[in-house]
Amino acid sequence: GQSSANFSKGALFGYGGDDFELGTFEILLGDSNAVHWETVSNSFRAESFRFRPVEGGREADGTPLWICQVDHHGAVIPGKCSSKLSGGYICWRGKEKSFEVRILRRLFVSGIVY
């Protein structure tokens, strides 16, 4: 999802092809040196990745959702992707849209996964 002072409730997320606003939400914070954006296309199966994606949530059936981003209309927009989705999904003008994405990956530093 996304958070902005421009949203009436503060946060926007996509579900079921639509987008919804929430007034209560969490924001992921972390060390930018411990992650890297990796371009991914075609397969979104975790076993096909050469890296460990950062999980941002789960579908109702327990399928992991990974954090991704998309360049769209001059903006970098956060979104979600998973092994069950055909691409990365972002909220755009009231609907979820699918795009080729970059997935947030964890980096290994001194043998530790961040």
C-alpha positions as CSV (number, residue, x, y, z in Angstrom):
1,G,0.0,0.0,0.0
2,Q,0.9,3.7,0.1
3,S,0.7,6.4,2.7
4,S,0.4,10.1,2.1
5,A,-1.0,13.3,3.7
6,N,-2.9,13.6,0.4
7,F,-5.1,10.6,1.2
8,S,-8.2,11.4,3.2
9,K,-7.5,8.6,5.7
10,G,-3.8,8.4,5.4
11,A,-3.2,5.1,3.7
12,L,-4.3,3.3,0.5
13,F,-4.1,-0.4,-0.3
14,G,-5.4,-2.7,-3.1
15,Y,-7.5,-5.7,-2.7
16,G,-9.7,-7.6,-5.1
17,G,-9.1,-5.3,-8.0
18,D,-10.1,-2.1,-6.1
19,D,-8.3,0.3,-3.7
20,F,-9.3,1.2,-0.2
21,E,-8.3,3.9,2.3
22,L,-7.5,3.2,5.9
23,G,-6.9,5.4,8.9
24,T,-5.0,2.9,10.9
25,F,-1.9,1.3,9.3
26,E,1.7,0.3,9.8
27,I,4.7,1.6,7.9
28,L,7.8,-0.5,7.2
29,L,11.0,1.2,8.3
30,G,14.5,-0.2,8.0
31,D,18.1,0.2,7.0
32,S,18.3,1.1,3.3
33,N,21.8,-0.5,3.2
34,A,20.3,-3.9,4.0
35,V,18.0,-4.1,1.0
36,H,18.2,-3.7,-2.8
37,W,15.6,-3.5,-5.6
38,E,15.8,-6.4,-8.0
39,T,14.0,-6.3,-11.4
40,V,11.8,-9.4,-11.9
41,S,9.7,-10.5,-14.8
42,N,7.7,-13.6,-15.8
43,S,7.9,-15.9,-12.8
44,F,7.0,-14.8,-9.3
45,R,7.7,-18.1,-7.6
46,A,10.1,-17.6,-4.7
47,E,12.1,-20.7,-5.6
48,S,12.9,-19.1,-9.0
49,F,14.5,-16.0,-7.3
50,R,18.2,-15.9,-6.6
51,F,17.4,-13.8,-3.6
52,R,15.1,-13.6,-0.6
53,P,12.3,-11.1,-1.1
54,V,11.0,-8.9,1.7
55,E,7.5,-10.1,2.9
56,G,5.0,-7.3,3.4
57,G,2.0,-9.3,4.3
58,R,-0.1,-12.4,3.4
59,E,-3.2,-13.2,1.4
60,A,-6.2,-14.6,3.2
61,D,-5.0,-18.2,2.3
62,G,-1.6,-17.5,3.8
63,T,0.3,-16.9,0.5
64,P,3.2,-14.5,1.2
65,L,3.0,-11.0,-0.4
66,W,6.3,-9.4,-1.3
67,I,7.0,-5.7,-1.4
68,C,7.6,-4.3,-4.9
69,Q,7.7,-1.0,-6.7
70,V,6.7,0.3,-10.2
71,D,7.7,3.3,-12.2
72,H,4.4,4.7,-13.4
73,H,3.6,8.2,-14.8
74,G,6.8,9.7,-13.5
75,A,6.3,8.3,-10.0
76,V,7.7,5.3,-8.1
77,I,4.7,3.5,-6.6
78,P,4.9,0.7,-3.9
79,G,2.9,-2.4,-4.5
80,K,2.6,-6.1,-3.9
81,C,3.4,-9.3,-5.8
82,S,3.2,-13.0,-5.0
83,S,3.4,-16.5,-6.6
84,K,-0.3,-16.3,-7.2
85,L,-0.3,-12.9,-9.0
86,S,0.6,-12.4,-12.7
87,G,2.7,-9.3,-11.9
88,G,3.1,-6.6,-9.4
89,Y,0.0,-4.8,-8.3
90,I,-0.3,-1.1,-7.4
91,C,-3.3,1.1,-6.7
92,W,-3.9,3.6,-9.5
93,R,-7.0,5.8,-9.9
94,G,-9.3,3.7,-7.8
95,K,-8.2,0.3,-9.2
96,E,-5.4,-2.2,-8.8
97,K,-3.2,-2.4,-11.9
98,S,-0.6,-5.0,-12.8
99,F,2.9,-4.2,-14.0
100,E,6.4,-5.6,-14.4
101,V,8.1,-4.7,-11.1
102,R,11.2,-4.5,-8.9
103,I,11.0,-6.6,-5.8
104,L,12.6,-5.5,-2.5
105,R,15.3,-8.1,-1.6
106,R,17.2,-8.7,1.5
107,L,21.0,-8.4,1.4
108,F,23.4,-10.7,3.2
109,V,25.9,-8.8,5.4
110,S,28.5,-10.7,7.4
111,G,26.5,-13.9,7.1
112,I,23.4,-12.3,8.5
113,V,20.2,-11.9,6.5
114,Y,18.7,-8.5,7.0
